[in-house]
Amino acid sequence: MVVGARRAGLSISQSAQLLGFSRTTISRVYKEWCEKGKTSSMQQSCGRKCLVDARGQRRMGRLIQADRRATLTEITTRYNRGMQQSICEATTRTTLRRMGYNSRRPHRVPLISTTNRKKRLQFARAHQNWTVEDWKNVAWSDESRFLLRHSDGRVRIWRKQNENTDPSCLVTTVQAAGGGVMVWGMFSWHTLGPLVPIGHRLNATAYLSIVSDHVHPFMTTMYPSSDGYFQQDNTPCHKAQIISNWFLEHDNEFTVLK
């Protein structure tokens, strides 16, 4: 831009005012172009040379990918192994931030087996073309135990801003024992359904009572045209024979979502 302005006939002062640079910069850049036929930034050679070059950043990135939960001290120690010039933890922190990594708490997600991952993918592919109107016809249900207290084991990981759902950046959770209350509930796009307290454990007999006393009236009321889908997960009591037989007897009123 400096060369173009000067060649267009603008003076040094006019070029400086137009481009927002000092008169010294305009003069230096144009002089260098006239003498050498090129331009460069003298600031590139200023300051201390970075201790971690591009190759070192790739090495540090591999260390992060191998162990997301490594502490700053562990990353620095592993990086310095076999290196001629070692770095300190402050340099490691600066380099990681320059690479886009920050220390964050991992998202907590349910523990999912390989089999369930495949089934979830099959379900997603089978319903990928469903519209919002289709999903409005689904009534969702589940039971859950709400604990009065839970362990708060905090861990931290190194990740980039867009890696919050990467499997290596997650911490899995499982149900734990403890004082609390267990309830069953259902809802749809249109309204909330019943919330049923469960005294002890939920077996097939207790679930049959919930289905006949709560699911059936909800589905027939909300979907009188028999176009509703009832969703339930694959808990053993949901797949019991008496439950399957009940749904088979009422398949003309609503459909159980597979």
C-alpha positions in Angstrom: 0.0 0.0 0.0 2.9 2.4 0.8 4.6 1.7 -2.6 1.3 2.1 -4.4 0.5 5.4 -2.7 4.0 6.8 -3.5 3.9 5.6 -7.1 0.5 7.2 -7.5 2.1 10.6 -6.8 1.2 11.1 -3.2 3.9 12.8 -1.0 5.3 11.1 2.1 3.0 13.2 4.3 0.0 12.5 2.2 0.8 8.7 2.2 1.3 8.7 6.0 -2.0 10.5 6.6 -3.9 8.2 4.2 -2.5 4.9 5.5 -2.1 5.8 9.2 1.7 5.3 9.4 4.5 7.6 10.4 6.4 9.6 7.8 9.6 7.6 8.8 7.8 4.3 8.0 6.6 5.6 4.7 10.1 6.8 3.8 11.8 3.6 4.9 9.4 1.2 3.1 9.5 3.1 -0.2 13.3 3.4 0.0 13.7 -0.3 0.6 11.5 -1.1 -2.3 13.3 1.2 -4.6 16.7 -0.2 -3.7 15.9 -3.9 -3.2 12.7 -4.3 -5.1 10.9 -5.7 -2.0 9.5 -4.7 1.4 9.8 -6.2 4.8 8.9 -5.5 8.4 11.9 -4.7 10.6 9.8 -5.6 13.7 10.0 -9.3 12.8 13.6 -9.5 14.0 12.9 -7.6 17.3 12.5 -9.2 20.7 13.6 -12.5 22.1 13.3 -15.6 19.9 10.4 -17.9 21.0 11.7 -21.0 22.8 9.0 -23.2 21.4 8.9 -23.1 17.6 6.3 -24.7 15.3 7.9 -28.1 15.7 7.8 -27.7 19.5 4.2 -26.7 19.4 3.3 -29.9 17.4 5.2 -31.9 20.1 3.3 -30.2 22.9 0.0 -30.7 21.0 0.7 -34.5 20.9 1.4 -34.5 24.6 -2.0 -32.8 25.2 -3.8 -35.3 23.0 -2.2 -38.2 24.8 -3.2 -37.0 28.3 -5.8 -34.3 28.6 -5.6 -34.4 32.4 -1.9 -33.7 32.6 -0.9 -30.9 34.9 1.2 -28.0 33.8 4.2 -29.5 35.6 3.7 -32.9 34.0 3.4 -31.4 30.5 6.6 -29.4 31.1 8.5 -32.4 32.4 7.4 -34.6 29.4 8.2 -31.9 26.9 11.8 -31.4 28.3 12.6 -35.1 27.9 15.1 -35.4 25.1 15.2 -31.7 24.4 18.5 -29.8 24.2 16.9 -26.6 25.6 14.4 -27.0 28.5 11.5 -24.7 29.2 9.8 -23.6 32.4 6.1 -23.9 33.3 5.5 -20.3 32.5 6.7 -20.9 28.9 4.5 -24.0 28.7 1.5 -22.0 29.8 2.2 -19.2 27.4 2.7 -21.7 24.5 -0.5 -23.5 25.3 -2.5 -20.3 25.3 -0.9 -19.3 22.0 -2.0 -22.6 20.6 -5.6 -22.0 21.8 -5.5 -24.4 24.8 -7.0 -23.4 28.2 -7.5 -25.3 31.4 -11.2 -26.1 31.7 -13.4 -28.4 33.8 -14.6 -31.3 31.6 -18.3 -31.7 30.8 -20.0 -34.5 32.7 -21.8 -37.0 30.5 -23.3 -40.4 31.2 -21.1 -43.4 30.7 -22.1 -44.9 27.3 -21.0 -48.4 26.1 -19.8 -49.2 22.6 -23.0 -51.1 21.9 -25.2 -48.2 22.9 -23.1 -45.8 20.8 -23.9 -47.9 17.8 -27.6 -48.1 18.7 -27.7 -44.3 19.2 -26.2 -43.8 15.8 -28.7 -46.1 14.2 -31.6 -44.2 15.9 -30.2 -40.9 14.7 -29.9 -42.0 11.1 -33.4 -43.6 11.2 -35.0 -40.3 12.3 -32.7 -37.7 10.7 -35.4 -36.6 8.3 -38.1 -36.1 11.0 -39.4 -32.6 11.2 -40.4 -30.6 14.2 -44.0 -31.5 13.6 -43.1 -35.2 13.7 -41.3 -34.8 17.1 -44.3 -32.9 18.5 -46.1 -36.3 18.4 -43.6 -37.9 20.8 -44.2 -38.1 24.5 -41.0 -38.6 26.4 -40.6 -40.5 29.7 -38.0 -41.6 32.2 -37.4 -42.3 35.8 -34.6 -40.8 37.8 -33.2 -40.7 41.3 -32.4 -37.3 42.7 -29.6 -37.6 45.4 -29.4 -35.3 48.4 -25.6 -35.2 48.1 -23.0 -36.4 45.6 -19.2 -36.4 45.3 -17.6 -33.4 43.8 -14.3 -34.8 42.5 -13.0 -31.9 40.4 -10.5 -32.5 37.6 -9.2 -30.1 35.0 -8.2 -30.8 31.4 -6.4 -28.9 28.6 -8.6 -28.3 25.6 -9.3 -25.8 22.8 -12.5 -23.7 22.7 -14.2 -26.0 20.2 -13.2 -29.3 21.9 -15.7 -29.3 24.7 -17.5 -32.4 23.4 -14.4 -34.3 22.3 -14.4 -37.8 24.0 -11.0 -37.2 25.5 -12.3 -33.9 27.1 -15.2 -35.5 28.9 -15.6 -37.1 32.4 -18.1 -39.9 32.7 -20.6 -40.2 35.6 -22.4 -43.2 37.0 -25.4 -43.4 39.3 -24.3 -43.6 43.0 -26.0 -44.7 46.1 -27.2 -42.1 48.6 -30.2 -40.6 50.2 -32.7 -39.2 47.7 -36.0 -39.7 46.0 -36.9 -41.6 42.8 -39.6 -40.4 40.5 -41.1 -41.3 37.1 -42.3 -38.6 34.7 -43.3 -37.8 31.1 -43.8 -34.8 28.9 -44.4 -33.8 25.3 -44.2 -30.7 23.2 -47.6 -29.6 24.2 -47.6 -30.1 28.0 -46.0 -31.6 31.1 -47.3 -35.1 32.1 -47.6 -36.7 35.5 -44.7 -37.0 38.0 -45.0 -40.2 39.9 -43.0 -40.9 43.1 -41.6 -44.4 43.3 -41.4 -45.8 46.8 -38.8 -48.6 46.4 -37.4 -50.0 43.2 -39.2 -49.9 39.9 -40.0 -53.5 38.7 -42.3 -54.7 35.9 -45.4 -54.8 38.1 -44.9 -51.3 39.4 -44.2 -50.0 35.9 -47.3 -51.7 34.5 -49.4 -49.7 37.0 -47.7 -46.5 35.8 -48.3 -47.4 32.2 -52.0 -48.2 32.7 -52.8 -45.4 35.2 -50.7 -42.5 33.7 -49.3 -43.3 30.3 -52.6 -44.5 28.7 -54.8 -41.6 29.7 -52.1 -39.1 28.8 -51.6 -40.5 25.3 -55.3 -40.9 24.5 -56.0 -37.3 25.7 -53.0 -35.6 23.9 -53.2 -37.7 20.7 -56.8 -38.6 20.1 -56.0 -39.4 16.4 -53.8 -42.3 17.5 -50.7 -40.6 15.9 -48.7 -40.3 19.1 -45.4 -42.0 20.0 -44.5 -43.0 23.5 -40.8 -43.0 24.3 -39.2 -45.2 27.0 -35.6 -46.4 27.3 -34.5 -50.1 27.5 -34.5 -50.5 31.2 -35.2 -54.2 32.0 -38.6 -53.5 33.5 -39.6 -51.6 30.4 -38.9 -54.7 28.3 -40.7 -57.2 30.5 -43.2 -59.5 28.8 -46.2 -58.2 30.6 -45.3 -54.6 29.5 -44.8 -55.7 25.9 -48.1 -57.5 25.9 -49.9 -54.4 27.3 -48.5 -52.2 24.6 -49.4 -54.8 22.0 -53.0 -54.7 23.2 -53.1 -50.9 22.8 -51.1 -50.5 19.6 -54.2 -49.1 17.9 -54.2 -46.1 20.2 -50.5 -45.0 20.1 -47.1 -46.4 19.1 -44.1 -47.2 21.2 -41.0 -45.4 19.8 -38.4 -48.0 19.1 
